[in-house]
């Protein structure tokens, strides 16, 4: 069983071992396997692998180099995807963990539309554009309806108040990945610490749901599969809605180099996403402003972390390179504009 050795080096995985593992799991595999990186994610790395018969799978692995605590736990992602099989949440079927440390996840390849480049969004018919945002909101509603005890995920994470957990965790991540002084971001941390809302629910949250982390129908925009579950945990459902809003840029808002397909004509506005989610769940929007601001704060920290990793290990950088310091500063500035908008 022989693979393309250049592809194996490129991936940083043993493709022969992947083929053997898939075969052991009862999956029909025709070696050799080849693979290439897909998507623009700069956290866990994602690859499409293909056998000689044209069958495809997806492999996820942590980035190379020094990793921040708990940020790239592929085995945890495997557990969550397995637990969601059979629920109303659209997820790919997981096949198994591979690699010497069982730190690489193989799952089914879901065919469909991935809107991760502006050209992919530009040529979409308006009816498809219009369907994506509301479907994302309905997908969140389905996720937040999952009974975590029945799904076997009650012990996935702490049951302590989610806002405090998020603030502590991401403050530690920032301390471990600063490339420079960020006084405005530090002031925002203090503001959020003094505005924490009371927690009323504890549900499974995705933690990073946005337009690039789903596969959609190319005809309707409906979500076919939700990807990138590495930040998923137990928490407040409005945290996920805040994250969706933070990534859902409207015209003229996106920082330099940030993907802004949702700003194109025909995509739903943020108000429609909020209304769709609240109509589906019956939840109160009172604390949404806090979670929207916290999501912007977190995106800025993630961007700083991506920049830190890429500067330390260039192989981690996706196409286009890491976020610029200007883009991170723009994120922080927009977060402060939201503070004023919500009177937080």
C-alpha positions in Angstrom: 0.0 0.0 0.0 1.8 3.1 -1.3 0.9 6.7 -1.2 2.3 9.8 -2.8 5.2 10.6 -0.5 5.2 14.3 -1.3 1.5 14.5 -0.3 2.3 12.7 2.9 4.9 15.3 3.8 2.6 18.1 2.8 -0.1 16.9 5.1 2.1 16.0 8.0 0.2 12.7 8.3 0.9 9.1 7.4 -1.6 8.5 4.6 -0.7 4.8 4.5 -1.8 4.6 8.2 -5.0 6.5 7.3 -5.8 3.9 4.6 -5.1 1.0 6.9 -7.3 2.5 9.7 -10.2 3.1 7.3 -9.9 -0.4 6.1 -9.9 -1.7 9.7 -13.1 0.3 10.3 -14.8 -1.5 7.4 -14.5 1.4 4.9 -13.8 0.5 1.3 -10.5 2.1 0.4 -8.5 1.7 -2.8 -4.9 2.9 -2.2 -2.9 5.0 -2.8 -4.4 7.9 -1.0 -3.6 11.5 -1.9 -4.6 14.7 -0.2 -4.5 18.5 -0.2 -5.5 21.2 2.2 -8.9 22.7 1.8 -10.6 25.7 3.4 -9.0 28.8 4.8 -9.2 27.9 8.5 -6.0 28.6 10.5 -6.8 26.7 13.6 -7.3 23.0 13.2 -6.1 22.2 9.6 -8.5 20.5 7.2 -7.6 18.3 4.3 -9.5 16.4 1.6 -8.1 12.9 1.0 -9.0 10.8 -2.0 -8.4 7.2 -2.9 -7.6 5.7 -6.3 -11.3 4.9 -6.9 -12.3 8.6 -6.4 -13.8 8.2 -3.0 -13.3 11.2 -0.7 -13.0 11.8 3.0 -12.0 14.8 5.2 -9.2 14.7 7.7 -8.8 17.2 10.5 -5.6 17.7 12.5 -4.2 20.3 14.9 -1.7 22.9 13.6 2.0 22.2 14.0 4.2 23.8 16.6 3.3 25.0 20.1 -0.4 24.8 20.9 -2.4 26.7 23.5 -4.2 24.6 26.1 -7.4 22.8 24.9 -7.6 24.9 21.7 -7.2 22.1 19.2 -8.6 18.9 20.7 -9.6 16.8 17.7 -10.7 13.8 19.9 -13.2 16.1 21.6 -14.5 17.2 18.2 -14.9 13.5 17.3 -16.9 12.9 20.5 -19.3 15.8 19.8 -19.9 14.9 16.2 -20.6 11.3 17.2 -23.1 12.4 19.8 -25.0 14.6 17.4 -25.5 11.8 14.8 -29.2 11.2 14.6 -30.3 14.6 15.9 -31.7 17.4 13.9 -28.3 19.1 13.7 -26.7 18.4 10.3 -23.2 17.0 10.8 -20.9 14.8 8.8 -20.5 11.1 9.8 -17.3 10.6 11.8 -15.3 7.5 10.8 -12.5 7.4 13.4 -9.3 8.8 14.9 -6.0 8.1 13.3 -2.3 9.1 13.9 0.1 8.0 16.6 -1.6 10.1 19.1 -5.1 9.6 17.7 -5.0 13.3 17.0 -6.3 13.2 13.5 -10.0 12.9 12.7 -11.4 11.3 9.5 -15.0 12.0 8.5 -17.3 11.6 5.5 -17.0 14.1 2.7 -20.3 16.1 2.4 -20.8 17.5 -1.1 -22.2 21.0 -1.3 -21.5 24.7 -1.3 -18.8 26.1 0.9 -19.0 29.9 0.9 -15.4 30.7 1.9 -14.3 32.9 -1.0 -15.8 36.0 -2.4 -16.0 34.6 -5.9 -18.1 31.7 -4.5 -20.6 34.2 -3.0 -20.6 36.7 -5.9 -22.0 34.2 -8.4 -24.7 32.9 -6.2 -28.3 33.6 -7.2 -30.1 35.9 -4.9 -32.5 33.2 -3.7 -29.5 31.1 -2.5 -28.0 34.2 -0.8 -31.3 34.9 0.9 -31.5 31.3 2.3 -28.1 31.0 4.0 -28.5 33.4 6.9 -32.0 32.2 8.1 -30.8 28.6 7.7 -27.8 29.3 9.9 -30.1 30.7 12.6 -32.5 27.7 12.4 -29.5 25.4 12.6 -28.5 27.1 15.9 -32.0 26.7 17.1 -31.8 22.9 16.4 -28.4 22.7 18.1 -29.7 24.4 21.2 -32.7 22.1 21.4 -30.4 19.0 21.8 -30.8 17.3 25.2 -27.2 17.2 26.4 -27.9 14.5 28.9 -29.6 12.2 26.3 -26.7 12.9 23.9 -24.2 11.8 26.5 -22.6 15.2 26.7 -23.5 16.3 30.1 -19.9 16.0 31.3 -18.4 17.7 28.2 -17.6 20.9 30.1 -18.0 22.7 33.4 -21.5 23.8 34.4 -20.3 27.0 35.9 -21.5 30.2 34.4 -20.4 30.3 30.8 -19.6 34.0 30.5 -17.1 33.9 33.3 -15.6 30.7 31.9 -15.2 32.3 28.4 -13.7 35.5 29.8 -11.1 33.6 31.8 -10.3 31.2 29.1 -9.8 33.8 26.3 -8.0 36.2 28.6 -5.5 33.3 29.2 -5.3 32.6 25.4 -4.5 36.3 24.8 -1.8 36.3 27.4 -0.2 33.3 25.7 -0.4 34.7 22.2 0.2 38.4 22.3 2.4 39.8 19.5 2.2 43.4 21.0 0.5 45.6 23.6 -3.3 45.9 23.1 -4.6 48.4 25.7 -8.0 48.9 24.0 -8.6 45.1 24.1 -7.6 44.9 27.7 -10.0 47.7 28.6 -12.8 45.8 26.7 -12.0 42.7 28.8 -12.6 44.8 32.0 -15.8 46.2 30.6 -17.2 42.7 29.8 -16.2 41.4 33.2 -18.4 44.1 34.8 -21.4 43.4 32.5 -21.8 39.7 32.8 -25.5 38.7 32.5 -27.2 36.1 34.7 -27.1 32.6 33.1 -30.5 31.0 32.7 -29.7 28.0 30.5 -26.9 25.5 29.8 -27.0 24.0 26.3 -24.5 22.6 23.8 -23.0 25.6 21.9 -20.9 25.4 18.8 -18.7 28.3 19.7 -17.7 29.3 16.2 -20.7 29.0 13.9 -20.5 31.3 10.8 -20.9 31.2 7.1 -17.5 29.6 6.4 -18.0 26.7 8.9 -21.0 25.1 7.1 -21.7 23.3 3.9 -24.9 24.6 2.2 -27.2 23.5 -0.6 -26.1 25.2 -3.8 -29.8 25.5 -4.8 -31.4 26.8 -1.6 -28.7 27.9 0.8 -29.9 25.4 3.4 -27.2 24.1 5.8 -26.2 20.5 5.0 -23.4 20.1 7.5 -21.9 22.1 10.4 -18.1 21.9 10.6 -15.3 22.9 12.9 -16.6 21.9 16.4 -13.3 22.4 18.2 -14.7 25.3 20.3 -17.9 23.6 21.2 -18.8 23.4 24.9 -21.7 23.7 27.3 -22.9 27.3 27.7 -25.4 30.0 27.1 -27.3 29.7 23.8 -27.2 33.4 23.0 -23.4 33.1 22.9 -23.7 31.3 19.6 -26.1 33.8 18.2 -23.7 36.6 19.2 -20.9 34.8 17.4 -23.0 34.4 14.3 -23.8 38.1 14.3 -20.2 39.1 14.9 -19.1 37.3 11.7 -22.1 38.4 9.7 -20.6 41.6 8.3 -22.9 44.1 6.7 -21.9 46.6 4.0 -18.8 48.6 4.8 -18.1 46.9 8.2 -15.5 44.1 7.6 -12.0 44.7 8.8 -9.1 44.6 6.2 -8.7 41.2 4.8 -11.8 39.7 6.5 -14.4 37.7 4.5 -17.6 39.6 4.0 -19.9 37.6 1.7 -22.9 38.5 3.9 -22.4 42.2 3.0 -23.4 41.4 -0.6 -26.8 42.3 -1.9 -29.4 39.6 -1.3 -28.0 38.2 1.9 -30.2 38.6 5.0 -29.4 41.3 7.5 -28.5 40.7 11.1 -32.0 41.7 12.2 -33.5 38.8 10.1 -31.1 36.3 11.6 -32.0 37.4 15.1 -35.8 37.3 14.4 -35.5 33.8 12.8 -33.6 32.4 15.8 -35.9 34.0 18.4 -39.0 32.9 16.6 -37.7 29.3 16.5 -36.7 29.2 20.1 -38.9 31.7 22.0 -35.9 33.0 23.8 -35.5 36.5 25.2 -33.0 38.8 23.4 -32.2 40.9 26.5 -28.6 39.7 26.9 -27.8 39.5 23.2 -25.7 42.7 23.2 -23.3 41.3 25.8 -22.8 38.2 23.7 -22.4 40.1 20.5 -19.6 42.3 22.0 -18.0 39.3 23.7 -17.9 37.5 20.3 -16.1 40.5 18.7 -13.7 40.5 21.6 -13.0 36.8 21.1 -12.5 37.1 17.4 -9.9 39.7 18.0 -8.1 37.4 20.4 -8.4 34.5 17.9 -6.9 36.7 15.2 -4.0 37.7 17.5 -3.5 34.0 18.2 -3.5 33.1 14.5 -1.0 35.8 13.9 1.2 34.6 16.7 1.2 31.0 15.5 1.9 32.0 11.9 4.8 34.2 12.9 6.2 31.3 14.9 5.5 28.6 12.4 4.7 29.8 8.8 3.3 26.3 7.8 0.3 27.1 9.9 -0.7 30.1 7.8 -3.6 29.7 5.3 -3.8 31.3 1.9 -3.6 35.1 2.2 -1.5 34.9 5.4 -2.5 35.7 9.0 -4.6 38.8 10.0 -2.8 42.1 9.9 -2.3 44.3 13.0 -4.6 46.8 11.3 -7.4 44.3 10.9 -7.1 43.3 14.6 -7.2 47.0 15.6 -10.3 47.4 13.4 -12.0 44.4 15.2 -11.3 46.0 18.5 -12.7 49.3 17.3 -15.8 47.7 16.1 -16.3 45.9 19.4 -16.2 49.3 21.1 -18.8 50.7 18.6 -21.1 47.8 19.7 -20.5 48.6 23.3 -21.9 52.1 22.5 -24.7 50.7 20.3 -26.0 48.3 23.0 -25.2 50.8 25.8 -23.3 48.0 27.5 
